[in-house]
Amino acid sequence: MNRRITRLALSFLLFCFLIVFDQFTKQKAVSELMGHESFALWKGVFELTYSENQGAAFGLLQGHQTLFLLVAALVFAAVLYLLLTLPEKGRYWPLVLCLTFIASGAAGNLIDRLSQGYVVDFLYFKLIDFPIFNVADCYVTCATGILFLLLFFGYYSEEEIALMIPGRRKERT
């Protein structure tokens, strides 16, 4: 089987699993937390708190659903393009995983926005009063951080960067 097809298939399976897990956690939050007091996992530090967010991170851009749909479409298109064009070398698997987690997080929150008009959030770091977030947000945030670290410290040779930029490819391996 072609390595590219294998990589896409494995990425798609992980994508589906991550979305199912995100939706499962949100359903549990709705059934167990909605209408109830916060549940402290670590008193004064970390709580499970039900919240509905119609905006983006930190509650910004409330009610701009069309913008969120366009951003999600751009994310999916960029991820698919990169998955199809990244070199087939094994050393690019961490990039593939990061891209898959980012797309899964975007899809998980997009499902909420399309089905309910808001995103279910339930994870709350009370100690620092961080905005309430969800598993899909964790996917996007952690994968984006790791992606930047990889791009700055893992794939830093001029030749490797040229392989990732459209039109600058010398050869495919």
Residue pairs with C-beta under 8 A, 6 or more apart in sequence:
3 88
4 84
4 88
7 83
7 88
7 93
7 96
8 83
8 84
11 83
11 96
11 99
11 100
14 97
14 100
14 104
15 100
15 103
15 104
15 107
18 100
18 101
18 104
18 105
18 108
18 139
19 104
19 107
19 108
19 111
21 135
22 104
22 105
22 108
22 134
22 135
22 136
22 139
23 108
23 111
25 122
25 134
25 135
26 108
26 112
26 120
26 122
26 134
26 135
29 48
29 50
29 120
29 122
29 134
30 50
30 120
32 39
32 48
33 39
33 48
33 49
33 50
33 122
34 50
35 50
36 50
38 47
38 48
38 49
38 124
39 47
39 48
39 49
40 46
40 47
40 126
41 47
41 48
44 126
44 127
45 125
45 126
45 127
46 123
46 124
46 125
46 126
46 127
47 124
47 126
48 122
48 123
48 124
49 122
49 124
49 132
50 120
50 121
50 122
51 120
51 121
51 122
51 124
51 132
52 116
52 118
52 119
52 120
52 121
53 59
53 118
53 119
53 120
53 121
53 132
54 62
54 63
54 65
54 117
54 118
54 119
55 61
55 62
55 63
55 64
56 64
56 68
57 131
57 137
58 131
59 131
61 67
61 68
65 113
65 117
68 109
68 110
68 113
69 110
69 113
69 114
71 106
72 106
72 107
72 109
72 110
75 102
75 103
75 106
76 103
76 106
76 107
79 99
79 100
79 102
79 103
82 95
82 99
82 164
83 96
83 99
83 100
85 164
85 166
86 92
86 95
86 96
86 164
87 163
87 172
87 173
88 172
88 173
89 173
91 155
94 146
94 150
94 154
95 147
95 150
95 155
97 143
98 143
98 144
98 146
98 147
98 150
99 143
99 147
100 143
101 139
101 140
101 142
101 143
102 139
102 140
102 143
102 144
102 147
104 136
104 139
105 136
105 137
105 138
105 139
105 140
105 141
105 143
106 136
106 140
107 136
108 134
108 135
108 136
108 139
109 119
109 134
109 136
109 137
112 118
112 119
112 120
113 119
119 134
119 136
120 134
121 131
121 132
121 133
121 134
121 137
122 132
122 134
123 132
123 133
123 134
123 135
123 138
124 130
124 132
124 133
155 161
155 164
159 170
162 168
162 169
162 170
163 169
163 170
